[in-house]
Amino acid sequence: MTGGNPGDGLRPEELEIGFAERKDEEQLRCLLAEYGMDIPGPIEEQLVVKAGEEVLAGAKVMQVNGCRFFLEVIGVKKDYMGKGIGQLLLGEILKDPWRCCRRALRGPETGGRFQLATLARGGASSFYRKMGFVPCPMEELPPDYREQCEVCPEREACQPVPMLYAGGEIR
């Protein structure tokens, strides 16, 4: 996976999207901590955008079943907010979530249809809407993620918005 069009002085050829390595753990942990989040699961399951050795953004996608995915976390280093890095990373995931999920259960058929759900925290729902997500009922989320949100002590402050993206080719 390679970069796209981030703008603001960053050249696409300077960026690389791939799975994180052990050496990226501290940078990604600090980046996500800026949002009150932590790394969900092993570092090798996280997708990162890097410029050289610097981690600029990270995300984790989990496959719920054959064609349903959940975006557990996504974050961009504060210094790179508004420069297209988040759009670049999420855009890569939306092209092929099977390839962006370290533990994919099975691959898609060519142009296979899929759904990607997430919980937008705070004002992040506008970012997801720009990327083609639509709000959905909480019941549309996989049970584990829905239940985790329901018991979270920060729910009032977080104001989570369940979001859903439908992708792939219609046959």
FENKAZI-V307597 format. One line per field, one symbol per residue. burial: I if it has 9 or more other C-alpha atoms within 8 Angstrom, else O. A space follows every 10 residues. Layout:
# FENKAZI-V307597
burial = ???
This chain:
# FENKAZI-V307597
burial = OIIOOIOOOO IIOIIIIIII OOOIIOIIIO IIIOOOOOIO OOIIIIIIII IOOOIIIIII IIIIOIIIII IIIIIIIOOI IOIIIIOIII IIIIOOIIII IIOIOOOIOO OIIIIIIIII IIOOIOOIIO IOIIOIOOOO IIOOOIOOOO OOOOIOOOOI IIIIIIIOOO O
